[in-house]
Amino acid sequence: MNTYKVTEDWLIFHQFILDNLKYVNMKEIGFMYRENQIIIRSEDENILDIIRKQYSLTPCEQPSNFLDKDRAWAYWGNNRLFYIKL
């Protein structure tokens, strides 16, 4: 599974996704976000290429939402792509 981070206001990024990924299977991508930190997980390079046209995707590890002091992460898309511990 490929994991990337993007730094952007979630509302702006969310609108980009709605405008540009409306024809893709949203089961193939997941978003973990808070404020301007966005983590993206997907194996579908076609979806990631669409995002790359507008945003620089930096490879990263998924943050530990269990150990993180500020657990205010929200999810959109397929959250099953993330390791979620509540």
Secondary structure as UniProt FT lines:
FT   STRAND          2..7
FT   HELIX           10..20
FT   TURN            22..23
FT   HELIX           26..28
FT   STRAND          29..34
FT   TURN            35..36
FT   STRAND          37..42
FT   HELIX           45..52
FT   TURN            53..54
FT   STRAND          58..59
FT   TURN            65..67
FT   STRAND          74..77
FT   HELIX           79..81
//
